[in-house]
Amino acid sequence: MARMTMIEAVRSAMDVSMGRDDDVVVFGEDVGYFGGVFRATQGLQSKYGKTRCFDAPINESGILGTAIGMAAYGLKPCVEIQFADYMYPAYDQITQEAARIRYRSNGDFTCPIVVRMPTGGGIFGGQTHSQSPEALFTHVCGLKVVVPSNPHDAKGLLIAAIEDPDPVMFLEPKRLYNGPFDGHHERPVTPWSKHELGEVPEGHYTIPIGKAEIRRPGSAVTVVAYGTMVHVALAAAEETGIDAEVIDLRSLLPLDLDTIVESVKKTGRCVVVHEATLTSGFGAEVVSLIQEHCFYNLEAPVVRVTGWDTPYPHAQEWDYFPGPGRVGRALKEVMEG
């Protein structure tokens, strides 16, 4: 089986999809000749031509508006927003048009688009290249929201997203592009070539959107995470010696609530981890659902470990970024509760 970085896995997903279906088109800022700022689309234009992989103006609203029109016509656009931080000009098109086409047309039209966007921090990108806006999408009916944590899932989920008849927001944690970063910025990162989840089939396969995965079984406490925070949570569990069960959500909308509930009812304790700001972050929704479904099984209050309620601070990156030390302290807190 091939070994791929997450960038290569994402590129392979688009390549496989374009090869199987002539209606799949890829476009965005610098994604054609240049191959994208992270080289995720490198080689696709030379292979499939300028009508199927092409550059767009620096106009995120225009990119999404064009994609929606293409989708209504019958194409399957997979567009790239260069950084998740740049999606705000396109938010109206995403939420008011793409998300509602199926409903407002009574099912006569669907909107099979994928919006890829590198998300999160850990690269010293500062306040305009480090944001995690996933909760702004999970609040919108009609969207699906996916955040992979490894190359194997990234490819399978992206192919599933491209084949989905409805709009999918596909957030790619850019700190994971080249390796499973566990929050220890002072250490070299293990490359995906030396990690089991760096093994990626070269052909077509899909991973169901809406199905979580247990990355580490345990019985003492449940840790719910997604994206980069999955690897941080695994490191925290290992370093504290606490028998934590780590759930990788993979998909935020739809959410695999059954897996979360089953785990929390077993452990009686829970820590929710995400990189985005605390207030109104997706973790608040997870905590609310756990309270509704697992209240009489809880042995301690559910704890969140998140980014601060501030703009992303370039000078204090590793204080803001939830690392294994902060997650480990939360695990100890709930165990003592």
C-alpha positions as CSV (number, residue, x, y, z in Angstrom):
1,M,0.0,0.0,0.0
2,A,1.3,3.5,-0.8
3,R,2.5,5.9,1.9
4,M,1.2,9.4,1.5
5,T,1.2,12.7,3.3
6,M,-2.2,14.3,3.8
7,I,-1.5,16.7,0.9
8,E,-0.8,13.7,-1.4
9,A,-3.9,11.9,-0.1
10,V,-6.1,14.9,-0.8
11,R,-4.5,15.2,-4.3
12,S,-5.1,11.5,-4.9
13,A,-8.7,11.8,-3.9
14,M,-9.3,14.6,-6.5
15,D,-7.3,12.7,-9.1
16,V,-9.3,9.5,-8.7
17,S,-12.6,11.4,-8.7
18,M,-11.7,13.4,-11.8
19,G,-10.6,10.2,-13.6
20,R,-13.9,8.5,-12.7
21,D,-16.3,11.3,-13.5
22,D,-15.9,14.0,-16.1
23,D,-18.3,16.3,-14.3
24,V,-15.8,16.8,-11.4
25,V,-14.0,20.1,-11.8
26,V,-11.4,21.7,-9.5
27,F,-10.7,25.4,-9.2
28,G,-9.7,28.2,-6.8
29,E,-6.9,30.6,-6.2
30,D,-3.5,29.4,-7.7
31,V,-4.8,25.8,-7.9
32,G,-4.1,25.4,-11.6
33,Y,-0.6,26.0,-13.1
34,F,0.9,26.6,-9.6
35,G,-0.8,23.6,-8.0
36,G,-2.1,25.4,-4.9
37,V,-0.3,27.2,-2.1
38,F,0.2,23.8,-0.4
39,R,0.6,21.9,-3.7
40,A,-2.5,19.9,-3.1
41,T,-3.6,20.2,-6.7
42,Q,-0.2,19.9,-8.3
43,G,-0.3,18.1,-11.7
44,L,-4.1,18.0,-12.0
45,Q,-4.2,20.8,-14.7
46,S,-1.6,19.1,-16.8
47,K,-3.4,15.8,-16.6
48,Y,-7.0,16.9,-17.0
49,G,-6.7,20.2,-18.9
50,K,-7.5,23.9,-18.1
51,T,-11.2,23.4,-18.4
52,R,-11.3,20.9,-15.5
53,C,-8.6,22.4,-13.2
54,F,-8.2,26.1,-13.4
55,D,-7.3,29.3,-11.5
56,A,-9.9,31.7,-10.1
57,P,-9.6,35.4,-9.3
58,I,-9.0,36.4,-5.7
59,N,-12.7,36.5,-5.0
60,E,-14.0,33.9,-2.6
61,S,-17.6,34.9,-3.0
62,G,-17.2,34.6,-6.8
63,I,-15.6,31.2,-6.4
64,L,-18.5,29.9,-4.4
65,G,-21.1,31.6,-6.5
66,T,-19.6,30.1,-9.7
67,A,-19.5,26.6,-8.0
68,I,-23.1,26.8,-7.0
69,G,-24.1,27.7,-10.6
70,M,-22.0,24.8,-11.9
71,A,-23.6,22.4,-9.5
72,A,-27.1,23.5,-10.4
73,Y,-26.1,22.9,-14.1
74,G,-25.0,19.3,-13.2
75,L,-21.3,19.6,-12.6
76,K,-19.5,18.6,-9.3
77,P,-17.2,21.4,-8.3
78,C,-14.4,20.8,-5.7
79,V,-13.2,24.3,-4.9
80,E,-10.4,25.5,-2.7
81,I,-10.4,28.4,-0.3
82,Q,-6.7,29.1,0.1
83,F,-7.0,29.4,3.9
84,A,-10.2,28.9,6.0
85,D,-9.7,32.4,7.3
86,Y,-10.5,33.7,3.8
87,M,-14.0,32.0,3.6
88,Y,-15.9,34.9,5.2
89,P,-16.6,36.8,1.9
90,A,-18.1,33.5,0.6
91,Y,-20.1,32.8,3.7
92,D,-23.3,34.3,2.3
93,Q,-23.1,32.1,-0.8
94,I,-22.4,29.0,1.3
95,T,-25.1,29.6,3.9
96,Q,-27.9,31.4,1.9
97,E,-27.5,29.7,-1.4
98,A,-25.6,26.3,-1.4
99,A,-27.1,25.1,1.9
100,R,-30.7,25.9,0.9
101,I,-31.0,24.8,-2.8
102,R,-32.4,21.4,-2.0
103,Y,-34.9,22.8,0.4
104,R,-36.0,25.9,-1.6
105,S,-36.4,23.8,-4.8
106,N,-38.4,21.1,-3.0
107,G,-35.7,18.6,-4.1
108,D,-35.6,19.6,-7.8
109,F,-32.0,20.8,-7.4
110,T,-29.1,19.7,-5.3
111,C,-25.8,21.3,-4.8
112,P,-23.0,18.7,-5.0
113,I,-20.0,21.0,-4.2
114,V,-17.0,20.5,-1.9
115,V,-15.3,23.5,-0.3
116,R,-11.8,22.5,0.7
117,M,-10.0,24.8,3.1
118,P,-6.8,24.5,5.2
119,T,-7.7,25.2,8.8
120,G,-6.1,25.7,12.2
121,G,-2.9,26.9,13.6
122,G,0.5,25.6,14.7
123,I,2.4,27.1,11.7
124,F,3.0,30.7,13.1
125,G,0.4,32.0,10.6
126,G,-1.0,34.6,12.9
127,Q,-4.5,35.8,13.2
128,T,-5.4,35.6,9.5
129,H,-3.9,32.2,8.6
130,S,-4.7,30.1,11.8
131,Q,-8.5,30.3,12.4
132,S,-10.8,27.3,13.0
133,P,-14.2,28.3,11.8
134,E,-16.0,24.9,11.8
135,A,-18.7,26.0,14.2
136,L,-19.8,28.7,11.8
137,F,-20.8,25.8,9.4
138,T,-22.2,23.3,11.8
139,H,-24.9,25.9,12.8
140,V,-26.2,25.9,9.2
141,C,-28.9,23.4,8.1
142,G,-28.1,21.8,4.7
143,L,-24.3,21.6,5.1
144,K,-22.1,18.7,6.0
145,V,-18.8,19.4,7.8
146,V,-15.8,17.1,7.7
147,V,-12.4,17.4,9.5
148,P,-10.0,14.5,8.9
149,S,-7.1,13.7,11.1
150,N,-4.9,11.6,8.8
151,P,-4.1,10.8,5.2
152,H,-6.1,7.6,5.0
153,D,-9.3,9.3,6.2
154,A,-8.7,12.4,4.2
155,K,-8.7,10.6,0.9
156,G,-11.7,8.4,1.7
157,L,-13.7,11.2,3.2
158,L,-12.9,13.6,0.3
159,I,-14.0,11.1,-2.3
160,A,-17.2,10.5,-0.3
161,A,-17.7,14.3,-0.2
162,I,-17.2,14.8,-3.9
163,E,-19.8,12.0,-4.6
164,D,-22.2,13.5,-2.1
165,P,-25.2,15.3,-3.6
166,D,-25.1,18.1,-1.0
167,P,-22.5,20.7,-0.1
168,V,-19.7,19.5,2.1
169,M,-17.3,21.8,4.0
170,F,-14.0,19.9,4.0
171,L,-11.6,21.4,6.6
172,E,-8.0,20.2,6.3
173,P,-5.8,20.8,9.4
174,K,-2.7,22.1,7.8
175,R,-0.5,21.3,10.8
176,L,-1.2,17.6,9.8
177,Y,-0.3,18.0,6.2
178,N,3.1,16.4,6.6
179,G,2.9,14.5,9.8
180,P,0.8,13.6,12.9
181,F,1.5,16.6,15.1
182,D,0.9,15.9,18.7
183,G,1.4,19.4,20.2
184,H,5.0,18.9,21.1
185,H,6.4,21.8,19.0
186,E,9.9,21.3,20.5
187,R,10.2,17.9,19.0
188,P,10.6,16.7,15.3
189,V,7.4,15.6,13.8
190,T,7.1,12.0,12.8
191,P,6.4,11.9,9.0
192,W,3.3,10.1,7.7
193,S,5.6,7.7,6.0
194,K,6.3,6.2,9.4
195,H,2.7,6.2,10.7
196,E,0.2,3.4,10.1
197,L,-2.5,5.9,9.0
198,G,-0.1,7.2,6.3
199,E,-0.9,4.0,4.4
200,V,-3.4,5.0,1.7
201,P,-4.9,2.8,-1.1
202,E,-4.1,4.3,-4.5
203,G,-7.5,3.6,-6.0
204,H,-11.0,4.5,-5.2
205,Y,-12.5,4.0,-1.7
206,T,-14.8,6.0,0.5
207,I,-15.2,6.5,4.3
208,P,-18.8,7.2,5.3
209,I,-19.5,10.8,6.3
210,G,-21.1,10.8,9.8
211,K,-19.1,7.9,11.3
212,A,-16.6,8.5,14.1
213,E,-13.6,6.3,14.9
214,I,-12.3,5.2,18.2
215,R,-8.5,5.8,18.0
216,R,-7.7,4.5,21.4
217,P,-10.0,2.3,23.5
218,G,-10.2,3.0,27.2
219,S,-12.5,2.7,30.2
220,A,-11.6,5.6,32.6
221,V,-12.6,8.7,30.6
222,T,-13.8,9.6,27.1
223,V,-11.9,12.2,25.0
224,V,-13.8,13.7,22.1
225,A,-11.6,15.4,19.5
226,Y,-11.2,16.0,15.8
227,G,-8.4,17.1,13.4
228,T,-5.0,17.9,15.0
229,M,-6.5,17.6,18.5
230,V,-6.9,13.8,18.0
231,H,-3.1,13.4,18.1
232,V,-2.8,15.8,21.0
233,A,-5.3,13.8,22.9
234,L,-3.5,10.5,22.2
235,A,-0.3,12.1,23.4
236,A,-1.9,13.3,26.6
237,A,-3.4,9.9,27.4
238,E,-0.1,8.2,26.8
239,E,1.9,10.7,29.0
240,T,-0.6,10.8,31.9
241,G,-1.0,7.0,31.9
242,I,-4.8,7.5,32.2
243,D,-6.9,4.8,30.5
244,A,-8.6,7.3,28.1
245,E,-10.8,6.4,25.2
246,V,-10.1,8.8,22.3
247,I,-12.8,9.4,19.8
248,D,-12.0,11.0,16.4
249,L,-15.2,12.6,15.2
250,R,-14.0,12.9,11.6
251,S,-17.5,14.4,10.7
252,L,-19.0,17.2,12.8
253,L,-22.2,17.4,10.7
254,P,-23.7,14.8,10.6
255,L,-22.4,13.9,14.1
256,D,-21.9,10.3,15.2
257,L,-23.7,10.8,18.5
258,D,-24.2,7.0,19.1
259,T,-20.4,6.5,19.4
260,I,-20.0,9.4,21.8
261,V,-23.0,8.3,24.0
262,E,-21.9,4.7,24.2
263,S,-18.4,5.7,25.2
264,V,-19.4,8.2,27.9
265,K,-22.0,5.8,29.4
266,K,-19.1,3.3,29.7
267,T,-16.5,5.7,31.2
268,G,-18.7,8.2,33.1
269,R,-16.3,11.0,32.4
270,C,-15.5,13.2,29.3
271,V,-13.1,15.8,28.0
272,V,-13.8,17.6,24.8
273,V,-10.9,19.1,22.9
274,H,-10.8,21.5,19.9
275,E,-8.5,24.2,18.7
276,A,-11.2,26.8,18.0
277,T,-12.1,29.5,20.6
278,L,-14.1,28.3,23.7
279,T,-17.3,30.3,23.5
280,S,-19.9,28.9,21.1
281,G,-17.2,26.4,19.8
282,F,-18.4,23.0,18.5
283,G,-17.4,21.5,21.8
284,A,-20.3,23.4,23.5
285,E,-22.7,21.4,21.3
286,V,-21.0,18.1,22.2
287,V,-21.1,18.9,25.9
288,S,-24.8,19.8,25.6
289,L,-25.6,16.5,23.9
290,I,-23.6,14.5,26.5
291,Q,-25.6,16.2,29.2
292,E,-28.9,15.4,27.5
293,H,-28.1,11.8,26.8
294,C,-25.6,10.8,29.6
295,F,-26.5,12.9,32.6
296,Y,-27.2,10.0,35.0
297,N,-24.0,8.2,33.9
298,L,-21.6,11.1,34.6
299,E,-19.3,10.9,37.5
300,A,-17.8,14.4,37.0
301,P,-18.6,17.6,35.0
302,V,-17.6,17.5,31.3
303,V,-14.5,19.6,30.7
304,R,-13.5,21.5,27.5
305,V,-9.9,22.2,26.4
306,T,-9.9,24.8,23.6
307,G,-8.2,27.9,22.2
308,W,-8.7,31.2,24.0
309,D,-11.5,33.7,23.4
310,T,-9.1,36.0,21.6
311,P,-7.8,36.5,18.1
312,Y,-5.1,33.9,17.3
313,P,-2.0,35.3,19.0
314,H,1.1,35.0,16.9
315,A,3.5,35.7,19.8
316,Q,1.8,33.2,22.1
317,E,1.1,30.4,19.6
318,W,1.9,27.5,22.0
319,D,0.0,29.0,24.9
320,Y,-3.1,29.4,22.8
321,F,-2.8,26.0,21.0
322,P,-4.2,23.2,23.2
323,G,-1.3,21.0,23.8
324,P,-0.9,17.6,25.6
325,G,0.0,19.4,28.9
326,R,-3.4,21.2,29.0
327,V,-5.3,18.2,27.9
328,G,-3.4,16.1,30.5
329,R,-4.4,18.4,33.3
330,A,-8.0,18.2,32.2
331,L,-7.9,14.4,32.2
332,K,-6.6,14.5,35.8
333,E,-9.3,17.0,36.8
334,V,-12.1,14.9,35.6
335,M,-10.6,11.8,37.2
336,E,-10.5,13.6,40.5
337,G,-14.0,14.9,40.2
